[in-house]
């Protein structure tokens, strides 16, 4: 007999869990109308079921026992929203082995352990939904996996960490230093007490790992992502970038060229007239370029209880539709495509990437400094596009800013090492990669 409902169990009743529950309960009628079946929230497991989450939960739904979700034969879909790697991984694998479909917003788990999870789901003929793992309420997983299925993906650029984007926006608009902007982000609840994952690019790298795997059919390869955070960016760099016609953003970049895939996260100078440079505050945006569709941009809230909960519920409904129609694994997960192409595409080493570069040298204010620096750059095939030198400080150092044409990272690192050893340079050189016009 055909099912008329899908039963759901949630493990984790924090911010995203409460948002998901709220949508499932309060939008039940509209979901039934649009999906053609009822979605029933049967259980929610969490260690703390006493705290008021602002959601009215029916009697008998809350439990402190995850087994009540994992072992319930009536539950079709287990939603993991507890975060972290362990025991979230073990709970997901147990659900899969119990022939239950799973949905997760856990980008760290999927990026680092996802190959095993997707492989097990394939063995058990169940689905893994993960729309909420990247960019919150922006349906970017569906876009890349389904909407752009006819395209070879040329490149993806993403602002996919709201905390870092808020900090850089505040530094840009209010001319404050990084430490002050971070404190304000923490005060407003945009940054954790320990903000390391956000400001060092780790959270962004988790999300980029998933996007790269979808775009290029490679296994999830988090350890291959180059990661660099925003802690070294100063208000001075933001001012110089503006003078050169750029904004600084923490950008996730993945590209395909000559059979190799770039995966990198780092502060990036983007032309001020580009749409993605105008994404400010805690908002996210993902730019995707396909060979057929051309340039596309997706914008919205990248976190929060309701936007992320919306993405979780979209996965629940998608899987429910497949259950109802007998179309399980209609859309492949990450692992099957990765398995087909494993070994066919290598991850490009960071030293082999090419980009334009911004350099800020702490140079002594004396004749011949620029010629010495430009001579070393030239010896490494790095040509100068623009130069800015501000202020005079007799007997001291001043910032000397250089914007280059395209160069290879390996040459940039070697040249900076040689320049920083010069007696005319008083501090380590800061460099920022540049994407966009002039490449």
C-alpha positions in Angstrom: 0.0 0.0 0.0 1.3 3.4 -0.9 2.5 5.5 2.0 0.7 8.7 2.7 3.2 10.2 5.1 6.9 10.5 5.8 8.0 10.2 9.4 11.0 12.3 10.6 13.3 12.1 13.6 15.7 14.8 14.6 18.9 14.4 16.6 20.0 17.8 17.9 17.7 20.5 19.1 19.9 23.6 19.0 19.6 26.5 16.6 19.1 24.7 13.4 17.2 21.8 15.0 14.7 24.3 16.5 14.3 26.1 13.2 13.7 22.8 11.4 11.1 21.7 14.0 9.4 25.1 13.8 9.0 24.8 10.0 7.9 21.2 10.0 5.2 22.0 12.6 4.0 25.4 11.6 4.2 24.9 7.8 2.9 21.3 7.8 -0.2 22.2 5.8 1.7 24.0 3.0 4.3 21.2 2.9 1.5 18.7 2.5 -0.1 20.7 -0.2 3.1 21.2 -2.2 4.6 17.8 -1.6 1.5 15.7 -2.0 2.1 13.8 1.3 2.3 14.5 5.0 5.6 15.0 6.8 5.3 14.0 10.5 7.8 15.1 13.1 7.8 12.0 15.3 10.9 12.4 17.6 13.5 15.0 18.6 16.5 13.7 20.6 18.7 16.1 22.6 20.6 16.0 25.9 18.7 19.1 27.0 14.9 18.9 26.4 14.0 21.3 29.2 15.3 24.5 27.6 12.7 26.7 25.9 13.6 27.0 22.2 10.6 29.1 21.4 8.9 26.2 19.6 5.8 24.4 20.8 6.6 20.7 20.6 3.7 18.2 20.9 3.7 15.8 23.9 5.8 12.7 23.5 8.1 14.0 20.7 11.1 15.1 22.8 13.5 12.5 24.2 17.0 12.4 25.6 17.6 9.0 23.9 19.0 9.1 20.4 18.2 5.4 20.1 14.5 6.3 20.1 15.2 8.0 16.8 17.7 5.6 15.3 15.8 2.4 16.1 12.2 3.5 15.5 11.0 1.4 12.6 8.4 4.0 11.6 11.0 6.8 11.1 11.9 7.1 7.4 14.4 10.0 7.7 16.9 10.8 10.4 18.0 14.4 10.5 21.4 15.0 12.2 21.7 18.5 13.5 24.0 18.0 16.5 27.2 19.2 14.9 30.7 18.0 15.5 32.3 14.8 14.2 31.7 12.4 17.0 29.2 11.0 17.9 27.4 12.5 14.9 29.3 10.3 12.4 28.4 7.1 14.4 24.7 8.2 14.6 24.5 8.8 10.9 26.1 5.5 10.0 23.8 3.6 12.4 20.8 5.3 10.8 22.0 4.4 7.3 22.6 0.8 8.4 19.1 0.7 9.7 18.0 1.6 6.2 17.0 5.1 7.1 17.7 8.1 4.9 19.6 10.9 6.5 19.8 14.6 6.2 22.5 16.8 7.7 23.7 20.4 7.9 27.1 19.2 9.3 29.6 20.5 6.8 32.6 19.6 9.0 31.5 16.0 9.2 30.7 15.7 5.5 33.9 17.4 4.4 36.1 15.2 6.6 34.2 11.9 6.8 31.8 12.1 4.0 33.4 9.6 1.6 32.7 6.9 4.1 29.2 8.1 4.8 28.2 8.4 1.1 29.8 5.0 0.3 27.8 3.3 3.1 24.6 5.0 2.0 25.1 3.7 -1.5 25.5 0.1 -0.1 22.3 0.4 1.9 20.4 2.1 -1.0 19.5 5.2 1.1 19.9 8.9 0.4 22.0 11.6 2.2 20.6 15.1 2.0 23.0 17.9 2.7 21.6 21.1 1.2 22.0 22.9 4.5 25.7 22.2 4.8 26.7 25.0 2.4 25.5 28.6 2.5 22.5 28.1 4.8 19.3 29.1 3.0 20.8 29.4 -0.5 19.9 26.2 -2.5 23.4 26.0 -4.0 23.7 22.2 -3.7 20.7 21.7 -5.8 21.9 24.4 -8.3 25.3 22.7 -8.8 24.1 19.1 -8.7 20.9 19.4 -10.7 20.2 22.9 -12.1 23.6 23.1 -13.8 23.9 19.4 -14.7 24.5 20.1 -18.4 27.4 22.4 -17.7 31.1 21.9 -17.3 31.8 24.1 -14.2 34.5 26.6 -15.1 34.8 28.1 -11.7 33.1 28.7 -8.3 33.8 31.7 -6.1 32.1 31.9 -2.8 31.6 34.2 0.2 30.4 31.4 2.4 31.3 32.5 6.0 29.1 35.2 7.4 31.3 35.9 10.4 34.4 36.8 8.3 32.3 38.7 5.8 30.8 40.8 8.7 34.3 41.5 10.1 35.7 42.6 6.7 32.6 44.7 6.0 32.9 46.5 9.3 36.6 47.1 8.7 35.8 48.5 5.3 32.9 50.7 6.2 34.0 52.0 9.6 37.8 52.0 9.1 38.4 49.9 12.2 41.1 47.2 12.8 40.5 43.5 12.8 40.5 43.0 16.6 37.8 45.7 17.1 35.6 44.3 14.3 35.9 40.8 15.8 34.9 42.0 19.3 31.8 43.6 17.8 30.9 40.4 15.9 31.2 38.4 19.1 29.0 40.9 21.0 26.3 40.6 18.3 26.5 36.8 18.3 27.9 36.5 14.8 31.2 35.1 16.1 31.8 32.4 18.7 33.9 32.9 21.8 36.5 30.9 20.0 36.2 32.2 16.4 39.1 30.1 15.0 37.0 28.1 12.5 35.5 31.2 11.0 38.4 33.7 10.9 41.1 31.1 9.9 39.0 29.9 6.9 38.3 26.4 8.2 34.5 26.6 8.1 34.8 28.0 4.5 37.1 25.2 3.6 34.6 22.6 4.8 32.0 24.1 2.5 34.3 24.5 -0.4 35.3 20.8 -0.1 31.6 19.9 -0.7 31.2 22.3 -3.6 34.4 21.1 -5.3 33.3 17.5 -5.1 29.9 18.2 -6.6 31.3 20.5 -9.4 34.2 18.2 -10.5 33.3 14.7 -9.5 36.3 14.2 -7.2 36.2 12.6 -3.7 35.7 14.9 -0.8 39.3 16.2 -0.2 39.3 18.6 2.7 42.9 18.0 3.5 43.9 19.2 0.0 42.2 22.6 0.5 44.6 25.6 0.9 43.4 27.6 4.0 44.3 31.1 5.0 42.3 33.4 7.3 41.8 37.1 7.6 43.7 37.8 10.8 46.6 39.6 9.0 44.4 42.0 7.1 44.6 45.6 8.4 42.5 48.7 7.8 45.5 50.0 5.9 45.3 47.1 3.4 41.6 47.8 3.0 42.3 51.4 2.2 45.0 50.6 -0.3 42.7 48.0 -2.0 40.0 50.7 -2.3 42.4 53.1 -3.9 43.3 50.4 -6.4 39.6 49.7 -7.1 39.2 46.6 -5.1 37.5 45.2 -2.0 38.9 42.4 0.2 36.8 39.4 0.8 37.5 35.9 2.3 36.9 33.9 -0.9 36.4 30.2 -1.5 37.8 29.4 -5.0 37.6 26.2 -7.0 38.5 26.0 -10.7 39.3 23.4 -13.3 42.2 23.8 -15.7 44.3 21.3 -17.7 42.8 18.3 -15.8 43.7 19.8 -12.3 41.4 21.3 -9.7 42.2 24.3 -7.6 40.7 24.4 -4.1 41.7 27.4 -2.0 40.4 29.7 0.7 42.1 33.0 1.4 41.6 36.8 1.6 41.1 38.0 -2.0 41.0 41.4 -3.6 37.9 41.5 -5.9 37.1 44.5 -8.2 34.7 46.9 -6.4 32.3 46.9 -9.4 31.8 43.1 -9.3 28.5 42.0 -7.8 30.2 39.5 -5.4 32.3 42.4 -3.9 29.0 44.1 -2.9 28.0 41.2 -0.6 28.3 42.7 2.8 27.5 41.9 6.5 26.6 38.3 7.4 25.2 37.5 4.0 26.6 34.8 1.7 26.9 34.6 -2.1 28.2 32.0 -4.5 29.2 32.8 -8.1 29.2 29.8 -10.5 30.4 30.0 -14.0 29.3 27.2 -16.4 30.4 26.7 -20.0 26.8 26.7 -21.2 25.0 29.0 -18.7 27.7 31.6 -18.3 27.9 33.6 -15.1 25.4 33.1 -12.3 25.2 34.4 -8.8 23.3 33.1 -5.8 22.7 35.3 -2.7 21.1 35.0 0.7 21.5 34.2 4.4 24.2 31.7 5.0 23.2 30.8 8.6 20.5 31.0 11.2 17.7 28.8 12.5 15.1 29.5 9.8 17.2 29.9 6.6 19.2 26.7 7.4 16.0 24.9 8.7 14.4 25.8 5.3 17.3 24.0 3.5 16.9 20.9 5.8 13.2 20.7 5.1 13.8 20.9 1.4 16.0 17.8 1.7 13.3 16.1 3.7 10.7 16.8 1.0 13.1 15.8 -1.8 13.8 12.4 -0.2 10.2 12.0 0.7 9.2 12.5 -3.0 11.8 9.8 -4.0 10.4 7.4 -1.4 6.9 7.9 -2.7 7.8 7.5 -6.3 10.3 4.7 -5.9 13.1 6.9 -7.2 15.7 6.5 -4.4 19.1 7.7 -5.5 17.5 9.3 -8.5 20.1 12.1 -8.0 23.5 10.6 -7.1 25.3 11.7 -4.0 28.9 12.8 -4.0 30.6 9.4 -3.6 29.4 7.7 -6.9 30.6 10.5 -9.1 33.8 10.7 -7.1 34.4 7.0 -7.4 34.1 7.1 -11.2 36.6 9.9 -11.6 39.0 9.2 -8.8 42.6 9.4 -10.1 41.5 11.2 -13.3 41.8 14.7 -11.8 44.6 15.8 -9.5 44.4 18.6 -7.0 46.6 21.5 -8.0 49.3 22.3 -5.5 49.0 25.9 -4.2 52.5 26.7 -5.4 51.3 26.0 -9.0 48.4 28.4 -9.1 48.5 31.7 -11.0 47.0 35.0 -9.9 47.6 38.7 -9.7 49.0 39.8 -6.4 49.0 42.7 -4.0 52.2 43.3 -2.0 52.6 45.6 1.0 56.3 46.0 1.7 57.6 47.8 4.9 60.4 49.6 3.1 62.9 52.2 4.2 62.2 55.6 2.8 65.4 56.1 0.8 66.4 56.3 -2.9 66.6 53.1 -4.9 64.3 51.0 -2.8 61.7 50.5 -5.5 64.3 49.6 -8.1 65.8 46.9 -5.8 62.4 45.4 -5.1 61.3 45.5 -8.7 64.6 44.0 -9.8 64.0 41.0 -7.6 60.4 40.6 -8.7 61.5 40.8 -12.3 64.1 38.1 -11.8 61.1 35.8 -10.9 59.1 36.9 -14.0 56.7 39.0 -11.8 55.8 42.3 -13.6 54.4 45.3 -11.8 51.0 46.8 -12.8 50.7 49.6 -10.2 52.6 51.2 -7.3 51.5 53.2 -4.4 53.8 54.9 -1.9 52.4 57.1 0.8 54.1 59.4 3.4 57.7 60.1 4.1 59.5 59.1 7.3 63.2 60.0 7.3 65.2 57.2 8.7 62.1 54.9 9.0 60.0 52.6 6.9 56.9 53.4 4.9 54.4 51.1 3.2 55.2 50.5 -0.4 52.3 48.8 -2.2 52.7 46.9 -5.5 50.0 45.3 -7.6 51.3 42.7 -10.1 50.2 41.2 -13.3 49.6 37.4 -13.3 52.4 35.4 -11.6 52.9 31.9 -10.3 52.6 31.4 -6.5 55.9 29.6 -6.4 57.7 32.6 -7.8 55.9 35.0 -5.5 56.9 33.0 -2.4 60.6 32.8 -3.6 60.7 36.5 -4.4 59.2 37.6 -1.1 61.7 35.5 0.8 64.6 37.2 -1.0 63.0 40.7 -0.6 62.4 40.3 3.1 66.1 39.5 3.6 67.0 42.9 2.3 68.3 45.5 4.9 65.9 48.1 3.3 62.8 46.0 4.4 61.9 46.2 8.1 59.1 43.7 8.4 57.6 40.7 6.7 55.8 41.4 3.4 52.1 40.9 3.3 50.6 39.7 0.1 47.0 39.2 -1.0 45.8 37.3 -4.1 43.7 39.2 -6.7 40.9 37.8 -8.8 39.0 39.6 -11.5 39.8 42.4 -13.9 43.3 42.5 -15.4 43.8 38.8 -15.2 
